[in-house]
Amino acid sequence: MRPKQTLVLGLILLVPVLAFLFLKSFGTNRYALPTYLPDHVDSTQVDGKWQRDTVFHQIGDFRLPAQSGREVSQAELADKGLYVASFFQTGNANYQRLNTQLMRVQEKFRREPRVRMASFSVDPTHDSVAVLSRYAEQFGAIAGKWFFLTGDEASLNKVAAQEFRLPLIDGSTSGSLNSQQVFLVDKDRRVRGIYNGTSEKEINRLMTEIEVLLYTYDHE
């Protein structure tokens, strides 16, 4: 075989390999989800050189009563893959819009057991288990899929302010700010996305990023 023909054949064989490596690298970089809520920066020494790594917050354990009266824990929500967390107050128009958008998330992942949803009440003095049961029914919450959670004010304060870092007015959950925010929490209890829960566009992004996260689980 002539040298020129050998070179052409080599290039033909090399192109698919280069294309595969390019697409693999592009896909990894393009679709890697960020991690939110940094805790601190650790410095470690590798081969005589100091490297700085950001340590991200992990959502702490909690156990709160749901609309069924049964207590639901952080471990139960995260053990299958991921969950979507939100904060709401019955009777407020913003929360009506938020939960209407979350209905779309539930419907899209209705048959995906690794996706769960947790909506925390920010008005525990009003939102008893009985009230949450009616509210869950109003929005078609599927048992074991979408949990409406309440509890005492101290416990809800801890979840909202310390774990999800929502600012509170006068230390009260009923006055929490930015509570239209929705959080995507992965199986390692880290926040991988923050969204405006009243925005259709933002919830579309949430659903896309849920699919990305599930894909990474399938291809670890």
QUISULDA-V850080 format. One record per residue. N is the residue number from 1. PSI is psi in degrees with one decimal (none if undefined). OMEGA is omega in radians with two decimals (999 if undefined). BURIAL is 1 if it has 16 or more other C-alpha atoms within 10 Angstrom, else 0. Layout:
n=N psi=PSI omega=OMEGA burial=BURIAL
n=N psi=PSI omega=OMEGA burial=BURIAL
This chain:
n=1 psi=135.5 omega=-3.12 burial=0
n=2 psi=150.6 omega=-3.14 burial=0
n=3 psi=-38.7 omega=-3.13 burial=0
n=4 psi=-41.7 omega=3.12 burial=0
n=5 psi=-38.2 omega=3.11 burial=0
n=6 psi=-41.5 omega=3.14 burial=0
n=7 psi=-43.9 omega=3.14 burial=0
n=8 psi=-44.3 omega=3.13 burial=0
n=9 psi=-41.0 omega=3.12 burial=0
n=10 psi=-41.0 omega=3.12 burial=0
n=11 psi=-40.4 omega=3.12 burial=0
n=12 psi=-41.5 omega=3.14 burial=0
n=13 psi=-29.2 omega=-3.08 burial=0
n=14 psi=-30.3 omega=-3.07 burial=0
n=15 psi=-48.9 omega=3.13 burial=0
n=16 psi=-36.7 omega=3.13 burial=0
n=17 psi=-45.2 omega=3.13 burial=0
n=18 psi=-39.0 omega=3.13 burial=0
n=19 psi=-41.5 omega=3.12 burial=0
n=20 psi=-46.0 omega=-3.13 burial=0
n=21 psi=-37.7 omega=3.12 burial=0
n=22 psi=-47.4 omega=-3.10 burial=0
n=23 psi=-37.1 omega=3.11 burial=0
n=24 psi=-45.8 omega=3.13 burial=0
n=25 psi=-42.0 omega=-3.13 burial=0
n=26 psi=-44.2 omega=-3.11 burial=0
n=27 psi=-39.5 omega=-3.13 burial=0
n=28 psi=-44.6 omega=-3.09 burial=0
n=29 psi=-35.6 omega=-3.03 burial=0
n=30 psi=-37.0 omega=-2.97 burial=0
n=31 psi=8.9 omega=3.07 burial=0
n=32 psi=123.5 omega=-3.13 burial=0
n=33 psi=143.2 omega=3.08 burial=0
n=34 psi=167.8 omega=3.02 burial=0
n=35 psi=137.7 omega=-3.05 burial=1
n=36 psi=173.2 omega=3.08 burial=1
n=37 psi=67.0 omega=3.08 burial=1
n=38 psi=141.7 omega=3.11 burial=0
n=39 psi=-54.7 omega=-3.12 burial=0
n=40 psi=175.6 omega=3.13 burial=0
n=41 psi=126.7 omega=3.09 burial=0
n=42 psi=144.2 omega=3.06 burial=0
n=43 psi=126.0 omega=3.12 burial=0
n=44 psi=150.1 omega=-3.12 burial=0
n=45 psi=121.5 omega=3.13 burial=0
n=46 psi=120.1 omega=-3.13 burial=0
n=47 psi=40.8 omega=3.08 burial=0
n=48 psi=1.0 omega=-3.13 burial=0
n=49 psi=141.4 omega=3.14 burial=0
n=50 psi=131.8 omega=3.08 burial=0
n=51 psi=139.8 omega=-3.14 burial=0
n=52 psi=125.7 omega=-3.14 burial=0
n=53 psi=133.5 omega=3.09 burial=0
n=54 psi=129.4 omega=3.07 burial=0
n=55 psi=122.1 omega=-3.07 burial=0
n=56 psi=149.3 omega=-3.10 burial=1
n=57 psi=137.4 omega=2.99 burial=1
n=58 psi=130.1 omega=-3.13 burial=1
n=59 psi=126.3 omega=-3.09 burial=1
n=60 psi=165.2 omega=-3.12 burial=0
n=61 psi=144.3 omega=3.01 burial=0
n=62 psi=160.4 omega=3.09 burial=0
n=63 psi=114.4 omega=-3.04 burial=1
n=64 psi=148.9 omega=3.10 burial=1
n=65 psi=138.0 omega=3.10 burial=1
n=66 psi=-176.1 omega=-3.06 burial=1
n=67 psi=-21.4 omega=3.13 burial=1
n=68 psi=-10.2 omega=-3.05 burial=1
n=69 psi=-16.0 omega=3.12 burial=0
n=70 psi=141.7 omega=3.10 burial=0
n=71 psi=139.1 omega=-3.13 burial=0
n=72 psi=134.9 omega=-3.08 burial=1
n=73 psi=163.9 omega=3.03 burial=0
n=74 psi=-41.4 omega=-3.12 burial=1
n=75 psi=-40.3 omega=3.13 burial=0
n=76 psi=-37.9 omega=-3.12 burial=0
n=77 psi=-39.3 omega=-3.00 burial=1
n=78 psi=-11.8 omega=-2.95 burial=1
n=79 psi=-25.5 omega=-3.08 burial=0
n=80 psi=-20.2 omega=3.13 burial=0
n=81 psi=-59.9 omega=-3.11 burial=1
n=82 psi=164.6 omega=3.00 burial=1
n=83 psi=156.6 omega=3.13 burial=1
n=84 psi=120.9 omega=-3.10 burial=1
n=85 psi=139.7 omega=3.09 burial=1
n=86 psi=167.0 omega=-3.11 burial=1
n=87 psi=134.4 omega=-3.01 burial=1
n=88 psi=164.9 omega=3.06 burial=1
n=89 psi=120.6 omega=-3.11 burial=1
n=90 psi=143.3 omega=3.11 burial=1
n=91 psi=-8.1 omega=3.13 burial=0
n=92 psi=130.6 omega=-3.05 burial=0
n=93 psi=-36.2 omega=-3.14 burial=0
n=94 psi=-39.2 omega=-3.11 burial=1
n=95 psi=-28.7 omega=3.02 burial=1
n=96 psi=-46.1 omega=3.13 burial=1
n=97 psi=-39.5 omega=3.14 burial=1
n=98 psi=-50.9 omega=-3.09 burial=1
n=99 psi=-27.0 omega=3.03 burial=1
n=100 psi=-39.9 omega=3.07 burial=1
n=101 psi=-38.4 omega=-3.13 burial=1
n=102 psi=-23.5 omega=3.04 burial=1
n=103 psi=-35.4 omega=3.12 burial=0
n=104 psi=-38.6 omega=3.12 burial=0
n=105 psi=-46.2 omega=3.13 burial=1
n=106 psi=-43.9 omega=-3.11 burial=1
n=107 psi=-41.5 omega=-3.11 burial=0
n=108 psi=-37.3 omega=-3.08 burial=0
n=109 psi=29.1 omega=-3.11 burial=1
n=110 psi=-41.3 omega=-3.06 burial=0
n=111 psi=16.3 omega=3.10 burial=0
n=112 psi=100.9 omega=-3.05 burial=0
n=113 psi=-16.0 omega=-3.12 burial=0
n=114 psi=-7.4 omega=-3.13 burial=1
n=115 psi=122.3 omega=3.07 burial=1
n=116 psi=166.8 omega=-3.08 burial=1
n=117 psi=139.9 omega=3.13 burial=1
n=118 psi=116.4 omega=3.11 burial=1
n=119 psi=116.7 omega=-3.07 burial=1
n=120 psi=129.2 omega=3.04 burial=1
n=121 psi=139.4 omega=3.05 burial=1
n=122 psi=12.4 omega=3.14 burial=1
n=123 psi=69.1 omega=-3.04 burial=1
n=124 psi=-22.1 omega=3.13 burial=1
n=125 psi=-25.6 omega=3.14 burial=0
n=126 psi=-37.6 omega=-2.98 burial=0
n=127 psi=80.0 omega=3.06 burial=1
n=128 psi=174.1 omega=3.10 burial=1
n=129 psi=-39.0 omega=3.14 burial=1
n=130 psi=-41.8 omega=3.11 burial=0
n=131 psi=-43.1 omega=3.14 burial=0
n=132 psi=-33.4 omega=3.10 burial=1
n=133 psi=-42.7 omega=3.11 burial=1
n=134 psi=-38.2 omega=-3.13 burial=0
n=135 psi=-42.7 omega=3.11 burial=1
n=136 psi=-39.0 omega=3.10 burial=1
n=137 psi=-39.8 omega=3.13 burial=0
n=138 psi=-38.4 omega=-3.09 burial=0
n=139 psi=11.2 omega=3.04 burial=0
n=140 psi=35.0 omega=-3.13 burial=0
n=141 psi=127.6 omega=3.12 burial=1
n=142 psi=130.8 omega=3.14 burial=0
n=143 psi=130.8 omega=-3.13 burial=0
n=144 psi=-3.5 omega=-3.14 burial=0
n=145 psi=-50.4 omega=-3.07 burial=1
n=146 psi=115.3 omega=-3.09 burial=1
n=147 psi=129.6 omega=2.98 burial=1
n=148 psi=118.3 omega=-2.95 burial=1
n=149 psi=142.7 omega=3.06 burial=1
n=150 psi=-164.4 omega=-3.12 burial=1
n=151 psi=-168.5 omega=3.10 burial=1
n=152 psi=159.3 omega=-3.03 burial=0
n=153 psi=-38.4 omega=-3.12 burial=1
n=154 psi=-43.1 omega=-3.14 burial=0
n=155 psi=-42.3 omega=3.14 burial=0
n=156 psi=-36.0 omega=3.04 burial=1
n=157 psi=-43.5 omega=-3.11 burial=1
n=158 psi=-44.8 omega=-3.13 burial=1
n=159 psi=-47.9 omega=-3.07 burial=1
n=160 psi=-50.6 omega=-2.99 burial=1
n=161 psi=-46.1 omega=-3.05 burial=1
n=162 psi=-39.1 omega=-3.06 burial=0
n=163 psi=-46.8 omega=-3.14 burial=1
n=164 psi=-1.7 omega=3.01 burial=1
n=165 psi=42.4 omega=3.01 burial=0
n=166 psi=131.9 omega=3.10 burial=1
n=167 psi=142.8 omega=-3.12 burial=1
n=168 psi=147.9 omega=3.05 burial=1
n=169 psi=124.4 omega=3.10 burial=0
n=170 psi=26.9 omega=3.08 burial=0
n=171 psi=15.2 omega=-3.07 burial=0
n=172 psi=135.6 omega=3.11 burial=1
n=173 psi=-29.5 omega=-3.11 burial=1
n=174 psi=-12.8 omega=3.11 burial=1
n=175 psi=20.5 omega=-3.07 burial=0
n=176 psi=139.4 omega=-3.14 burial=1
n=177 psi=159.4 omega=3.06 burial=0
n=178 psi=27.7 omega=-3.08 burial=0
n=179 psi=4.3 omega=2.95 burial=1
n=180 psi=-2.1 omega=3.12 burial=1
n=181 psi=145.5 omega=3.09 burial=1
n=182 psi=140.9 omega=-3.06 burial=1
n=183 psi=139.6 omega=3.02 burial=1
n=184 psi=118.4 omega=-3.07 burial=1
n=185 psi=128.0 omega=-3.08 burial=1
n=186 psi=-178.1 omega=-3.06 burial=1
n=187 psi=-17.1 omega=3.07 burial=1
n=188 psi=10.4 omega=3.08 burial=0
n=189 psi=29.5 omega=3.06 burial=1
n=190 psi=145.4 omega=-3.13 burial=1
n=191 psi=121.5 omega=-3.09 burial=1
n=192 psi=-2.9 omega=3.10 burial=1
n=193 psi=145.1 omega=3.07 burial=1
n=194 psi=131.8 omega=-2.97 burial=1
n=195 psi=156.1 omega=2.97 burial=1
n=196 psi=109.6 omega=-3.02 burial=1
n=197 psi=-10.8 omega=3.12 burial=1
n=198 psi=-0.1 omega=-3.09 burial=1
n=199 psi=124.3 omega=3.10 burial=0
n=200 psi=-41.5 omega=3.14 burial=1
n=201 psi=-42.1 omega=-3.14 burial=0
n=202 psi=-38.3 omega=3.12 burial=1
n=203 psi=-32.4 omega=3.01 burial=1
n=204 psi=-42.1 omega=3.10 burial=0
n=205 psi=-41.4 omega=3.09 burial=0
n=206 psi=-47.1 omega=-3.10 burial=1
n=207 psi=-37.4 omega=3.08 burial=1
n=208 psi=-43.1 omega=-3.08 burial=0
n=209 psi=-26.2 omega=2.98 burial=1
n=210 psi=-44.5 omega=3.13 burial=1
n=211 psi=-38.8 omega=3.10 burial=0
n=212 psi=-44.5 omega=-3.12 burial=0
n=213 psi=-42.1 omega=3.09 burial=1
n=214 psi=-37.2 omega=3.10 burial=1
n=215 psi=-42.0 omega=3.12 burial=0
n=216 psi=-34.3 omega=3.08 burial=0
n=217 psi=-39.1 omega=-3.10 burial=0
n=218 psi=-18.5 omega=-3.04 burial=0
n=219 psi=29.8 omega=3.12 burial=0
n=220 psi=none omega=999 burial=0
